Amino acid sequence: MAGIPTVLLARSDFLGVVKNAVSGLGFAPETPLVSFPVDLFLPESDLGIVEQRRHEFYAGLTSWKLGGDYGSPGTSPPLITVSGATYDDALDQAHNLILSNLWGDGLPVRPATPERVDWILRGTHLPREHVLGKFPPRGALATIETCAIALAMAGGRPEYLPVLIAAVEAFVDAKSGGQQMQADSASAYPVIIVNGPIAKQIRLNASFGCLGPDPQRPAGASIGRALRLMQQNLGGALPGVGSMGMWGAMRYTNAVFAEAEDSLPEGWRPHGSERHGYEPGSNSVSLIFATGATNIRRRGVGDESRETDALQGMQRTAQYLRSPNLGCLIGWSNGTPGVLMISPVVAKAMAALGWSKNSIRSFLWEQTRIPAEQLKRDGIDTWIRAEPDPAVRASIALDPWPVSSRPENLVVVVAGGGHPTNSYWLEAYSPAVTGRPIALPECFDALLSQADRDLGCGEDACLV
């Protein structure tokens, strides 16, 4: 495939993205391309410049030759050695080396020494060379060892590795949208929802500050940061080169948190069971891409009845959800418009009034429908007609128009601190909600015991 004559047309500000995609598709990195400024791709642009530069396309098709031997199997790069007069000096040199080679994320990283990577690998029964898939869009292979290296750099521990592996498996799934989300200008970032007992076992937060930071429950930060390092070092998501997020996600650690399953009202099922069919009590991850978060003032001032307070809170929530930033289009059929996080206190209050996750979703789905007149006024109708998904294009006939194809697409999770005032909305940019089970090694209990010795008691009774 690398030798097939091909010439690519690309935006000059997206050259890194295009080269990543070319590599991920199996073409040679030096495949010829002809770049044009963004003006060419805007409405009412003059396409005459393409005709004027047609000879560049002809030359690429007729005279380009493959430059490298891409049929030979690759070899592992040699280990890097740094030295210094003191340990701190050597650590500084290692950090500078990581930054100069664009392997880090701007924060200090822990060098992935062979000993530390071997320690991290205790968290899985799979061999280090086991391939999880091609990491999009650049297409470098994600292996168990590359997961361990990234987790070591992020300051992680071996008991975190099963969750990271499952998250990577979900990320490299072609349905997840990882290839597009990595490169898109919308500043999307992965959100990982964890279900099952493993969350408490590895100190993954489901309560106050579950989106971080949290020194008492550090697992989410390390797992999310390791995934981000893999996005960059395997997927090519270098800001302004392979990742065109205009502002970035403001998150070095993505978002990794657990659903507060112990606080689910009676009859409310965990997210992993609802969305992916996993048995309640089993360990799983769910991957969604989000572009931002909004705090919603949910409750009233206290003069309302409980029923009125609940209904008004749902109406205020719907007002946020019914103002789509067009990101909902990409997940309209099978993805999600976003993740609504409600606290355990709110969940129990709503359940006492007869609400369930399903009735919350159905209410919001109905209350967020947008009249066709508003779609046209805001220019949303043109985006709907331009979507590749035929189901989205056909939805233009619906009046009022729903922000997702069905209520079940909306993700509702119970997480966060025990307080009634607020809910949280993670607006999605996610063509799918991708789930994976978490596999544990036989030595997992021993790893947890070692964590207790290293970090102190992790039980709720021991936390501040």
Phi, psi and omega in degrees: 000328183296339183261002180292129179298121183213140172231131182256144173255128186218154171288139183295334179273359181240023184298319179297319178298314181297317180295322175299313181296321178300314179296318181295333179275357177096005176277162177293142181302331182266019175310131185294143175218155178242120185256149179226151177295162185300336181306326182296334187261006180266161179303144177062029179281159180269111181276003181298333181295331177294317177298320182295331183255023184298332182295333176293325176291317180299317182296319180296324182282334188252334187239354182288141177232148179295131185268329185241169177266090185269003177272345182281140178294142181282163177239154180293139179292154180290155176293148180260137180243133173237154180218157179201166180295329179226170177300316180298322179296316179296321179295319177299318180294322178296317180296317179297322179295319180296317179292317183294335177266004177061038178263343184259188182242010180103335174268158176302139178240159178267122181304136181274079178288156178305321181295318182289322177296318177299322178296315178299323183294350174295344182280007179211153175269353182281147178292152185298332183274358181300128184268127177270337179148178175275128182274117186281158356270345185290329171093014173296148184285130174267117179244172175299321181294319180294327174298315181295321179297312180297320180292324176296316179297328182276002179081023184277183183230163184297328181290348176277340189300319180303322179291317179298317180300315179296321179295320178293319177301319177292321182296316185279354173299127184301333181284344186291335184087010183303325181297314181286318185295327178300322189261342191295156181278358187278002178061041180285151178218153181287141171244125181247117176259126183251132174240152177109170183296340182300333183301308179292324184298324182258011178067049175262129191281138172234004188242216181309130178070029186294340176271001173091163359278160181203101182291340179279336180229079190275358189298317184300320181296316182291317181295313181294322179291321177299318177297320179296319178297324177290323175304320182280310190278334177256321183271350178079020184278061175276125185306132178080355180239297179250348176236115187259024174305119189296328180238347185083169187271358185060017183227116173282343189244015186051212176222114180231117181212169181250149170284142182279074187296327180295341182255007178292133176298159179301131180092347178274127183267150176298154181303316182300327178284317180296312189274323189243352178082013178287147180296137174305138182091355176267159182269130180203164172237158176224128185252129177224147173259132179237158178244357180172180182218146180226130174276132181247120176288106192274315189266165177275198185268355176114353180273349185275159169288164180298320180295315180295319179300315180296315182293318178294321177297320177294322179294319178295321178298317181298326180297324176291317185288336183270012175247067187293139177270029180068351175295336180294339183297322185292336179247019187299318185280306189233354180267229181206147172284344178161181181244120175263116179261122176239143184286159177303325179296315179294318181301316181291324177294318179293318180297323179296336178266005176098003179279149173230174175302318181295317182289329174297313179299315182296318179299312182294324179298317179289318186282350180258004179294141188247128178300147181301325179299320179289322176304315181291318181300321184270359180077010180290328182300324180292324177291321179298315181292338182269355183292140178295329183290117181298330179294323178293315180300320180291336183292349180298340180283349182278132179217113001286158187269129179275148183282356172209163186292335181203157181301326185298342180293330181291130179267126175239122179233150177260113181196162179108175183291158182283075182216142188269351194287323191236154164238170185228136182240116174262102181291129188266159171218068199220109180292345180209165169242106193258125181249153175212141172287157179255125179259132182254145175283162180297333184270016187300318180299322178294323178295321179293322177296320178294324178297321177297322178290323183281319190250354185089175183300132181257004180289156181304324182293341182267349185277151179292000000 
